[in-house]
Amino acid sequence: MIFLNEDTKCVVQGITGKQGSFHTRSMLEYDTNILAGTSPGKGGQEFEGIPVYNSIGEITEQMDVNASIIFIPAPFAKDAAFEAISQLELVVIITEHIPVHDSMEIAQYARRMGCKVIGPNTPGIITPGVGKLGIMPTHIFNPGDIGIVSRSGTLTYEVASQITQAGLGQSTCLGIGGDPVVGMDFAEILQKFEEDPGTKAMAMIGEIGGNAEEKAAEYIAENITKPVVAYIAGRTAPPGKRMGHAGAIIESNAGTAETKMKALKAAGVEVAEQPSQIASVMKDIL
């Protein structure tokens, strides 16, 4: 397992909002170790037995926390992220539609502070049997030794479900986010899986647009020894097509499914033609 383990002590930023409250209940039902929440102006209240504070600064004066999940609306998400990054080790940003320049500042500040940021526009992270900081449905996951990293929330769920149905399980699953600018990238996540004794193989789910998968392929060739199985979504999309995510835009002949698949295969990665093939390939490997 990576990032989210038994020692993770979580804060929910925006715990009393519509999305924050709904998903906090789900995270608590999955036994996620949530110790506190923030909601400016509502400090002193409780939500589902969880104390609510006005700021993370107030929380850190009272208790030891090291991770946050953000359900703050896009116009205010940068301030919330900066507050969390300055004091915590892991920050998961669920929020969509954060302006690109805000995301750039968040990513830069996180690197400077040595904080791990997942997202924005991510389904989050789940370590099956331990907890989740995210919005994914928990019933499709099963504790195991396959790490999943993805740009697509929906495909994460599909692949995880098929791996579970195949009698296998996941060590940790996370979405890096579908925006053009995100915190941690494929290479950083794959390296953590490489170092994790509980992960034996990795599934990497990419999509058209940008060069994240090509960069990951270079990194895999030089640094990763564990088996990686990949799938690239959007193979039939024409140039200039946007595929759901702001980050999935093809420009000229760069960022196409073909260029990504070619780079990954050259790095020794087995590339599935369909997401449904990943589970069967994993069964053969493991």
Phi, psi and omega in degrees: 000146179233147175068306184253109182220193184294343181266000181281124181243114197254149172240141173253115177271120186091035188293334183265356178287173184300308181288316182300315182291318180299311185282336174297318177302316180295319180293321178293322178298334179268013177065025174296139185278076178265119184260335185198167175221163175240146173199098186307129181092351181244016177304140181099344177277176173230152173227118182051038180082359180265127179292139180253134180239166178281334184205164176293327177303319177296321182294313184293340174287336186258330187206167181267113176230154182221003181214154181219149169237134189251122173241043183264138178305149187310317182298337184248002187293325181298314180299318179296319180295316179299319179299316181289314183300325184290343187231349187236170183265331184225131179228123179251119184252103181284330190308135174264166171064027173288131179305143185302320182293329175293317180297323178297317179293320178299311182298318180294317181294321179298317178297319181294325183270354182070030181259139178273119179247127174252122183106194009285180179058053181237151171285351177103207185222142177223133168249103187306133180085351181246310180166175176217142168244084186175193188239012184283151175289126190281337189291344183273353184259152182215133180303135181188206188233022175253123176271135180240129174230136191211154170266347185242123178297312183299317180290330174303312182296317183297312182293317179299318180297318181291325176295318177296315180296335179279002179087011178254187180207178185244142174279306173209144175233137177209154174254127181284345180110147185261006182276163179298328179239122179227174179287261181287145180252179182306312185300317181295321180290315180300322178296320178296320176295321178302320183278346186276117180295341180273359179247124181258335180208164184228142171250127181241119183248111180250185176204170181299158177095142178069188182231022183299321183287322177297317178297320178297321180300316177300317182293317180301315183301326186261338192231341188255127180255337180284154180295138176237129174246130186239157170219137178246119180276149175094027185297331184263004182287136178283161178305141180085355182283137174263134185243076175077302183269147176299332181279351187261064179242126179273133176239124185047235181254013178264149177077012178279164177300322183296314182295323180291313181297320179298315181295318181292316179298322179296335179272005178087014180272135174280122184253119180283144176282330179227149178301332181293343181279342186300316183298317182292324176295320179297321179299320179293321182290315187266000000 
